[in-house]
């Protein structure tokens, strides 16, 4: 199981790389995992999508 800390670290890195489009990037990666039949991977990326959305809506990125 991927820890919440790892999820938020990944979300923060995506925000650094993709800015406001980070949630879209994470959702595309979730779709890729689903297409590959990797349900666990998809679940992790969906958690990252939610974390990205939370960080973006709060107007901050943690763990800089």
PDB file with one MODEL, atoms N, CA, C and O in Angstrom:
MODEL        1
ATOM      1  N   UNK A   1       0.847  -1.182   0.000  1.00  0.00           N
ATOM      2  CA  UNK A   1       0.000   0.000   0.000  1.00  0.00           C
ATOM      3  C   UNK A   1       0.889   1.240   0.000  1.00  0.00           C
ATOM      4  O   UNK A   1       1.858   1.322   0.756  1.00  0.00           O
ATOM      5  N   UNK A   2       0.563   2.166  -0.822  1.00  0.00           N
ATOM      6  CA  UNK A   2       1.302   3.411  -0.933  1.00  0.00           C
ATOM      7  C   UNK A   2       0.848   4.366   0.168  1.00  0.00           C
ATOM      8  O   UNK A   2      -0.347   4.595   0.353  1.00  0.00           O
ATOM      9  N   UNK A   3       1.817   4.918   0.893  1.00  0.00           N
ATOM     10  CA  UNK A   3       1.483   5.793   2.016  1.00  0.00           C
ATOM     11  C   UNK A   3       0.925   7.129   1.528  1.00  0.00           C
ATOM     12  O   UNK A   3       1.149   7.540   0.389  1.00  0.00           O
ATOM     13  N   UNK A   4       0.197   7.788   2.418  1.00  0.00           N
ATOM     14  CA  UNK A   4      -0.321   9.116   2.101  1.00  0.00           C
ATOM     15  C   UNK A   4       0.818  10.085   1.808  1.00  0.00           C
ATOM     16  O   UNK A   4       0.703  10.938   0.927  1.00  0.00           O
ATOM     17  N   UNK A   5       1.911   9.954   2.543  1.00  0.00           N
ATOM     18  CA  UNK A   5       3.055  10.827   2.315  1.00  0.00           C
ATOM     19  C   UNK A   5       3.581  10.674   0.892  1.00  0.00           C
ATOM     20  O   UNK A   5       3.879  11.665   0.227  1.00  0.00           O
ATOM     21  N   UNK A   6       3.694   9.429   0.426  1.00  0.00           N
ATOM     22  CA  UNK A   6       4.156   9.188  -0.948  1.00  0.00           C
ATOM     23  C   UNK A   6       3.177   9.751  -1.973  1.00  0.00           C
ATOM     24  O   UNK A   6       3.591  10.275  -3.008  1.00  0.00           O
ATOM     25  N   UNK A   7       1.891   9.644  -1.690  1.00  0.00           N
ATOM     26  CA  UNK A   7       0.871  10.187  -2.592  1.00  0.00           C
ATOM     27  C   UNK A   7       1.036  11.701  -2.714  1.00  0.00           C
ATOM     28  O   UNK A   7       1.026  12.247  -3.817  1.00  0.00           O
ATOM     29  N   UNK A   8       1.186  12.372  -1.572  1.00  0.00           N
ATOM     30  CA  UNK A   8       1.324  13.829  -1.599  1.00  0.00           C
ATOM     31  C   UNK A   8       2.656  14.268  -2.193  1.00  0.00           C
ATOM     32  O   UNK A   8       2.726  15.311  -2.843  1.00  0.00           O
ATOM     33  N   UNK A   9       3.693  13.504  -1.984  1.00  0.00           N
ATOM     34  CA  UNK A   9       4.975  13.816  -2.629  1.00  0.00           C
ATOM     35  C   UNK A   9       4.831  13.729  -4.148  1.00  0.00           C
ATOM     36  O   UNK A   9       5.306  14.598  -4.879  1.00  0.00           O
ATOM     37  N   UNK A  10       4.175  12.677  -4.605  1.00  0.00           N
ATOM     38  CA  UNK A  10       3.963  12.514  -6.045  1.00  0.00           C
ATOM     39  C   UNK A  10       3.096  13.633  -6.598  1.00  0.00           C
ATOM     40  O   UNK A  10       3.372  14.172  -7.669  1.00  0.00           O
ATOM     41  N   UNK A  11       2.054  13.976  -5.868  1.00  0.00           N
ATOM     42  CA  UNK A  11       1.168  15.059  -6.298  1.00  0.00           C
ATOM     43  C   UNK A  11       1.935  16.373  -6.387  1.00  0.00           C
ATOM     44  O   UNK A  11       1.779  17.127  -7.348  1.00  0.00           O
ATOM     45  N   UNK A  12       2.749  16.637  -5.398  1.00  0.00           N
ATOM     46  CA  UNK A  12       3.528  17.871  -5.384  1.00  0.00           C
ATOM     47  C   UNK A  12       4.503  17.918  -6.558  1.00  0.00           C
ATOM     48  O   UNK A  12       4.674  18.965  -7.183  1.00  0.00           O
ATOM     49  N   UNK A  13       5.135  16.797  -6.853  1.00  0.00           N
ATOM     50  CA  UNK A  13       6.070  16.744  -7.986  1.00  0.00           C
ATOM     51  C   UNK A  13       5.340  16.996  -9.305  1.00  0.00           C
ATOM     52  O   UNK A  13       5.851  17.707 -10.170  1.00  0.00           O
ATOM     53  N   UNK A  14       4.169  16.427  -9.459  1.00  0.00           N
ATOM     54  CA  UNK A  14       3.382  16.668 -10.673  1.00  0.00           C
ATOM     55  C   UNK A  14       3.008  18.144 -10.800  1.00  0.00           C
ATOM     56  O   UNK A  14       3.035  18.704 -11.896  1.00  0.00           O
ATOM     57  N   UNK A  15       2.659  18.768  -9.681  1.00  0.00           N
ATOM     58  CA  UNK A  15       2.315  20.189  -9.708  1.00  0.00           C
ATOM     59  C   UNK A  15       3.529  21.008 -10.130  1.00  0.00           C
ATOM     60  O   UNK A  15       3.404  21.959 -10.901  1.00  0.00           O
ATOM     61  N   UNK A  16       4.702  20.638  -9.625  1.00  0.00           N
ATOM     62  CA  UNK A  16       5.922  21.342 -10.024  1.00  0.00           C
ATOM     63  C   UNK A  16       6.162  21.213 -11.532  1.00  0.00           C
ATOM     64  O   UNK A  16       6.567  22.172 -12.189  1.00  0.00           O
ATOM     65  N   UNK A  17       5.906  20.022 -12.066  1.00  0.00           N
ATOM     66  CA  UNK A  17       6.178  19.755 -13.480  1.00  0.00           C
ATOM     67  C   UNK A  17       5.094  20.282 -14.409  1.00  0.00           C
ATOM     68  O   UNK A  17       5.401  20.805 -15.480  1.00  0.00           O
ATOM     69  N   UNK A  18       3.827  20.154 -14.014  1.00  0.00           N
ATOM     70  CA  UNK A  18       2.712  20.419 -14.928  1.00  0.00           C
ATOM     71  C   UNK A  18       1.811  21.578 -14.501  1.00  0.00           C
ATOM     72  O   UNK A  18       0.888  21.943 -15.229  1.00  0.00           O
ATOM     73  N   UNK A  19       2.066  22.149 -13.350  1.00  0.00           N
ATOM     74  CA  UNK A  19       1.250  23.266 -12.893  1.00  0.00           C
ATOM     75  C   UNK A  19      -0.215  22.894 -12.757  1.00  0.00           C
ATOM     76  O   UNK A  19      -0.552  21.839 -12.218  1.00  0.00           O
ATOM     77  N   UNK A  20      -1.085  23.772 -13.250  1.00  0.00           N
ATOM     78  CA  UNK A  20      -2.533  23.551 -13.129  1.00  0.00           C
ATOM     79  C   UNK A  20      -3.028  22.340 -13.918  1.00  0.00           C
ATOM     80  O   UNK A  20      -4.157  21.891 -13.715  1.00  0.00           O
ATOM     81  N   UNK A  21      -2.207  21.814 -14.805  1.00  0.00           N
ATOM     82  CA  UNK A  21      -2.588  20.635 -15.590  1.00  0.00           C
ATOM     83  C   UNK A  21      -2.156  19.330 -14.912  1.00  0.00           C
ATOM     84  O   UNK A  21      -2.286  18.257 -15.500  1.00  0.00           O
ATOM     85  N   UNK A  22      -1.651  19.414 -13.696  1.00  0.00           N
ATOM     86  CA  UNK A  22      -1.159  18.224 -13.006  1.00  0.00           C
ATOM     87  C   UNK A  22      -2.254  17.186 -12.782  1.00  0.00           C
ATOM     88  O   UNK A  22      -2.002  15.984 -12.870  1.00  0.00           O
ATOM     89  N   UNK A  23      -3.471  17.649 -12.492  1.00  0.00           N
ATOM     90  CA  UNK A  23      -4.556  16.693 -12.280  1.00  0.00           C
ATOM     91  C   UNK A  23      -4.896  15.938 -13.563  1.00  0.00           C
ATOM     92  O   UNK A  23      -5.237  14.756 -13.527  1.00  0.00           O
ATOM     93  N   UNK A  24      -4.801  16.625 -14.683  1.00  0.00           N
ATOM     94  CA  UNK A  24      -5.061  15.966 -15.971  1.00  0.00           C
ATOM     95  C   UNK A  24      -3.981  14.928 -16.260  1.00  0.00           C
ATOM     96  O   UNK A  24      -4.277  13.823 -16.715  1.00  0.00           O
ATOM     97  N   UNK A  25      -2.739  15.287 -15.996  1.00  0.00           N
ATOM     98  CA  UNK A  25      -1.626  14.350 -16.204  1.00  0.00           C
ATOM     99  C   UNK A  25      -1.805  13.102 -15.337  1.00  0.00           C
ATOM    100  O   UNK A  25      -1.629  11.979 -15.809  1.00  0.00           O
ATOM    101  N   UNK A  26      -2.152  13.310 -14.074  1.00  0.00           N
ATOM    102  CA  UNK A  26      -2.352  12.176 -13.166  1.00  0.00           C
ATOM    103  C   UNK A  26      -3.519  11.306 -13.624  1.00  0.00           C
ATOM    104  O   UNK A  26      -3.442  10.079 -13.554  1.00  0.00           O
ATOM    105  N   UNK A  27      -4.595  11.932 -14.091  1.00  0.00           N
ATOM    106  CA  UNK A  27      -5.753  11.169 -14.577  1.00  0.00           C
ATOM    107  C   UNK A  27      -5.391  10.353 -15.816  1.00  0.00           C
ATOM    108  O   UNK A  27      -5.857   9.225 -15.978  1.00  0.00           O
ATOM    109  N   UNK A  28      -4.565  10.922 -16.685  1.00  0.00           N
ATOM    110  CA  UNK A  28      -4.130  10.172 -17.873  1.00  0.00           C
ATOM    111  C   UNK A  28      -3.291   8.965 -17.471  1.00  0.00           C
ATOM    112  O   UNK A  28      -3.410   7.896 -18.069  1.00  0.00           O
ATOM    113  N   UNK A  29      -2.454   9.133 -16.471  1.00  0.00           N
ATOM    114  CA  UNK A  29      -1.646   8.007 -15.989  1.00  0.00           C
ATOM    115  C   UNK A  29      -2.526   6.932 -15.352  1.00  0.00           C
ATOM    116  O   UNK A  29      -2.253   5.739 -15.490  1.00  0.00           O
ATOM    117  N   UNK A  30      -3.573   7.351 -14.662  1.00  0.00           N
ATOM    118  CA  UNK A  30      -4.526   6.392 -14.098  1.00  0.00           C
ATOM    119  C   UNK A  30      -5.203   5.612 -15.226  1.00  0.00           C
ATOM    120  O   UNK A  30      -5.369   4.396 -15.133  1.00  0.00           O
ATOM    121  N   UNK A  31      -5.590   6.312 -16.282  1.00  0.00           N
ATOM    122  CA  UNK A  31      -6.211   5.657 -17.439  1.00  0.00           C
ATOM    123  C   UNK A  31      -5.258   4.662 -18.094  1.00  0.00           C
ATOM    124  O   UNK A  31      -5.677   3.584 -18.516  1.00  0.00           O
ATOM    125  N   UNK A  32      -3.979   5.019 -18.179  1.00  0.00           N
ATOM    126  CA  UNK A  32      -2.975   4.114 -18.756  1.00  0.00           C
ATOM    127  C   UNK A  32      -2.856   2.835 -17.936  1.00  0.00           C
ATOM    128  O   UNK A  32      -2.753   1.740 -18.487  1.00  0.00           O
ATOM    129  N   UNK A  33      -2.872   2.987 -16.606  1.00  0.00           N
ATOM    130  CA  UNK A  33      -2.775   1.814 -15.731  1.00  0.00           C
ATOM    131  C   UNK A  33      -4.010   0.934 -15.889  1.00  0.00           C
ATOM    132  O   UNK A  33      -3.902  -0.292 -15.905  1.00  0.00           O
ATOM    133  N   UNK A  34      -5.180   1.554 -16.006  1.00  0.00           N
ATOM    134  CA  UNK A  34      -6.416   0.801 -16.206  1.00  0.00           C
ATOM    135  C   UNK A  34      -6.368   0.046 -17.525  1.00  0.00           C
ATOM    136  O   UNK A  34      -6.726  -1.131 -17.580  1.00  0.00           O
ATOM    137  N   UNK A  35      -5.929   0.710 -18.583  1.00  0.00           N
ATOM    138  CA  UNK A  35      -5.840   0.075 -19.905  1.00  0.00           C
ATOM    139  C   UNK A  35      -4.872  -1.101 -19.893  1.00  0.00           C
ATOM    140  O   UNK A  35      -5.033  -2.057 -20.652  1.00  0.00           O
ATOM    141  N   UNK A  36      -3.866  -1.024 -19.022  1.00  0.00           N
ATOM    142  CA  UNK A  36      -2.881  -2.105 -18.920  1.00  0.00           C
ATOM    143  C   UNK A  36      -3.355  -3.216 -17.983  1.00  0.00           C
ATOM    144  O   UNK A  36      -2.664  -4.219 -17.800  1.00  0.00           O
ATOM    145  N   UNK A  37      -4.528  -3.033 -17.398  1.00  0.00           N
ATOM    146  CA  UNK A  37      -5.064  -4.041 -16.487  1.00  0.00           C
ATOM    147  C   UNK A  37      -4.468  -3.985 -15.089  1.00  0.00           C
ATOM    148  O   UNK A  37      -4.609  -4.930 -14.313  1.00  0.00           O
ATOM    149  N   UNK A  38      -3.807  -2.891 -14.767  1.00  0.00           N
ATOM    150  CA  UNK A  38      -3.159  -2.718 -13.466  1.00  0.00           C
ATOM    151  C   UNK A  38      -4.101  -1.950 -12.546  1.00  0.00           C
ATOM    152  O   UNK A  38      -4.038  -0.723 -12.456  1.00  0.00           O
ATOM    153  N   UNK A  39      -4.958  -2.677 -11.876  1.00  0.00           N
ATOM    154  CA  UNK A  39      -5.968  -2.043 -11.037  1.00  0.00           C
ATOM    155  C   UNK A  39      -5.346  -1.360  -9.815  1.00  0.00           C
ATOM    156  O   UNK A  39      -5.805  -0.296  -9.401  1.00  0.00           O
ATOM    157  N   UNK A  40      -4.308  -1.965  -9.240  1.00  0.00           N
ATOM    158  CA  UNK A  40      -3.646  -1.338  -8.097  1.00  0.00           C
ATOM    159  C   UNK A  40      -2.967  -0.038  -8.512  1.00  0.00           C
ATOM    160  O   UNK A  40      -3.040   0.964  -7.801  1.00  0.00           O
ATOM    161  N   UNK A  41      -2.315  -0.062  -9.653  1.00  0.00           N
ATOM    162  CA  UNK A  41      -1.673   1.142 -10.169  1.00  0.00           C
ATOM    163  C   UNK A  41      -2.682   2.234 -10.452  1.00  0.00           C
ATOM    164  O   UNK A  41      -2.439   3.408 -10.172  1.00  0.00           O
ATOM    165  N   UNK A  42      -3.822   1.840 -11.012  1.00  0.00           N
ATOM    166  CA  UNK A  42      -4.872   2.819 -11.269  1.00  0.00           C
ATOM    167  C   UNK A  42      -5.343   3.444  -9.961  1.00  0.00           C
ATOM    168  O   UNK A  42      -5.538   4.657  -9.884  1.00  0.00           O
ATOM    169  N   UNK A  43      -5.525   2.620  -8.933  1.00  0.00           N
ATOM    170  CA  UNK A  43      -5.997   3.124  -7.643  1.00  0.00           C
ATOM    171  C   UNK A  43      -5.011   4.129  -7.046  1.00  0.00           C
ATOM    172  O   UNK A  43      -5.414   5.139  -6.470  1.00  0.00           O
ATOM    173  N   UNK A  44      -3.726   3.845  -7.189  1.00  0.00           N
ATOM    174  CA  UNK A  44      -2.707   4.774  -6.682  1.00  0.00           C
ATOM    175  C   UNK A  44      -2.805   6.099  -7.423  1.00  0.00           C
ATOM    176  O   UNK A  44      -2.785   7.164  -6.805  1.00  0.00           O
ATOM    177  N   UNK A  45      -2.910   6.037  -8.751  1.00  0.00           N
ATOM    178  CA  UNK A  45      -2.976   7.275  -9.531  1.00  0.00           C
ATOM    179  C   UNK A  45      -4.263   8.049  -9.262  1.00  0.00           C
ATOM    180  O   UNK A  45      -4.265   9.278  -9.320  1.00  0.00           O
ATOM    181  N   UNK A  46      -5.341   7.356  -8.975  1.00  0.00           N
ATOM    182  CA  UNK A  46      -6.577   8.068  -8.619  1.00  0.00           C
ATOM    183  C   UNK A  46      -6.427   8.787  -7.284  1.00  0.00           C
ATOM    184  O   UNK A  46      -6.982   9.869  -7.094  1.00  0.00           O
ATOM    185  N   UNK A  47      -5.682   8.194  -6.363  1.00  0.00           N
ATOM    186  CA  UNK A  47      -5.389   8.873  -5.102  1.00  0.00           C
ATOM    187  C   UNK A  47      -4.536  10.114  -5.359  1.00  0.00           C
ATOM    188  O   UNK A  47      -4.727  11.152  -4.725  1.00  0.00           O
ATOM    189  N   UNK A  48      -3.601   9.996  -6.288  1.00  0.00           N
ATOM    190  CA  UNK A  48      -2.752  11.140  -6.633  1.00  0.00           C
ATOM    191  C   UNK A  48      -3.591  12.243  -7.268  1.00  0.00           C
ATOM    192  O   UNK A  48      -3.382  13.422  -6.982  1.00  0.00           O
ATOM    193  N   UNK A  49      -4.539  11.870  -8.131  1.00  0.00           N
ATOM    194  CA  UNK A  49      -5.435  12.866  -8.738  1.00  0.00           C
ATOM    195  C   UNK A  49      -6.126  13.666  -7.637  1.00  0.00           C
ATOM    196  O   UNK A  49      -6.149  14.896  -7.687  1.00  0.00           O
ATOM    197  N   UNK A  50      -6.685  12.981  -6.652  1.00  0.00           N
ATOM    198  CA  UNK A  50      -7.389  13.663  -5.566  1.00  0.00           C
ATOM    199  C   UNK A  50      -6.452  14.563  -4.767  1.00  0.00           C
ATOM    200  O   UNK A  50      -6.826  15.668  -4.374  1.00  0.00           O
ATOM    201  N   UNK A  51      -5.236  14.086  -4.532  1.00  0.00           N
ATOM    202  CA  UNK A  51      -4.263  14.893  -3.786  1.00  0.00           C
ATOM    203  C   UNK A  51      -3.880  16.136  -4.577  1.00  0.00           C
ATOM    204  O   UNK A  51      -3.774  17.221  -4.006  1.00  0.00           O
ATOM    205  N   UNK A  52      -3.673  15.993  -5.874  1.00  0.00           N
ATOM    206  CA  UNK A  52      -3.352  17.143  -6.725  1.00  0.00           C
ATOM    207  C   UNK A  52      -4.494  18.155  -6.671  1.00  0.00           C
ATOM    208  O   UNK A  52      -4.259  19.350  -6.490  1.00  0.00           O
ATOM    209  N   UNK A  53      -5.713  17.685  -6.825  1.00  0.00           N
ATOM    210  CA  UNK A  53      -6.863  18.586  -6.793  1.00  0.00           C
ATOM    211  C   UNK A  53      -6.952  19.306  -5.457  1.00  0.00           C
ATOM    212  O   UNK A  53      -7.259  20.497  -5.403  1.00  0.00           O
ATOM    213  N   UNK A  54      -6.683  18.581  -4.382  1.00  0.00           N
ATOM    214  CA  UNK A  54      -6.722  19.185  -3.050  1.00  0.00           C
ATOM    215  C   UNK A  54      -5.647  20.269  -2.917  1.00  0.00           C
ATOM    216  O   UNK A  54      -5.921  21.366  -2.430  1.00  0.00           O
ATOM    217  N   UNK A  55      -4.442  19.960  -3.346  1.00  0.00           N
ATOM    218  CA  UNK A  55      -3.356  20.927  -3.245  1.00  0.00           C
ATOM    219  C   UNK A  55      -3.601  22.146  -4.128  1.00  0.00           C
ATOM    220  O   UNK A  55      -3.350  23.279  -3.717  1.00  0.00           O
ATOM    221  N   UNK A  56      -4.089  21.908  -5.336  1.00  0.00           N
ATOM    222  CA  UNK A  56      -4.353  23.024  -6.239  1.00  0.00           C
ATOM    223  C   UNK A  56      -5.489  23.905  -5.719  1.00  0.00           C
ATOM    224  O   UNK A  56      -5.425  25.129  -5.825  1.00  0.00           O
ATOM    225  N   UNK A  57      -6.522  23.285  -5.159  1.00  0.00           N
ATOM    226  CA  UNK A  57      -7.648  24.078  -4.655  1.00  0.00           C
ATOM    227  C   UNK A  57      -7.251  24.863  -3.413  1.00  0.00           C
ATOM    228  O   UNK A  57      -7.812  25.925  -3.142  1.00  0.00           O
ATOM    229  N   UNK A  58      -6.290  24.349  -2.661  1.00  0.00           N
ATOM    230  CA  UNK A  58      -5.809  25.055  -1.476  1.00  0.00           C
ATOM    231  C   UNK A  58      -4.820  26.154  -1.864  1.00  0.00           C
ATOM    232  O   UNK A  58      -4.473  27.009  -1.049  1.00  0.00           O
ATOM    233  N   UNK A  59      -4.372  26.117  -3.123  1.00  0.00           N
ATOM    234  CA  UNK A  59      -3.451  27.147  -3.589  1.00  0.00           C
ATOM    235  C   UNK A  59      -2.051  27.018  -3.068  1.00  0.00           C
ATOM    236  O   UNK A  59      -1.305  27.995  -2.994  1.00  0.00           O
ATOM    237  N   UNK A  60      -1.690  25.787  -2.700  1.00  0.00           N
ATOM    238  CA  UNK A  60      -0.357  25.583  -2.176  1.00  0.00           C
ATOM    239  C   UNK A  60       0.161  24.221  -2.600  1.00  0.00           C
ATOM    240  O   UNK A  60      -0.615  23.305  -2.874  1.00  0.00           O
ATOM    241  N   UNK A  61       1.454  24.099  -2.649  1.00  0.00           N
ATOM    242  CA  UNK A  61       2.049  22.788  -2.860  1.00  0.00           C
ATOM    243  C   UNK A  61       3.023  22.547  -1.719  1.00  0.00           C
ATOM    244  O   UNK A  61       3.867  23.384  -1.398  1.00  0.00           O
ATOM    245  N   UNK A  62       2.879  21.400  -1.133  1.00  0.00           N
ATOM    246  CA  UNK A  62       3.660  21.046   0.052  1.00  0.00           C
ATOM    247  C   UNK A  62       4.945  20.355  -0.350  1.00  0.00           C
ATOM    248  O   UNK A  62       5.159  20.019  -1.515  1.00  0.00           O
ATOM    249  N   UNK A  63       5.780  20.157   0.628  1.00  0.00           N
ATOM    250  CA  UNK A  63       6.999  19.371   0.462  1.00  0.00           C
ATOM    251  C   UNK A  63       7.937  19.933  -0.590  1.00  0.00           C
ATOM    252  O   UNK A  63       8.559  19.180  -1.340  1.00  0.00           O
ATOM    253  N   UNK A  64       8.038  21.227  -0.646  1.00  0.00           N
ATOM    254  CA  UNK A  64       8.913  21.831  -1.622  1.00  0.00           C
ATOM    255  C   UNK A  64      10.315  21.579  -1.205  1.00  0.00           C
ATOM    256  O   UNK A  64      11.248  22.003  -1.888  1.00  0.00           O
TER     257      UNK A  64
ENDMDL
END
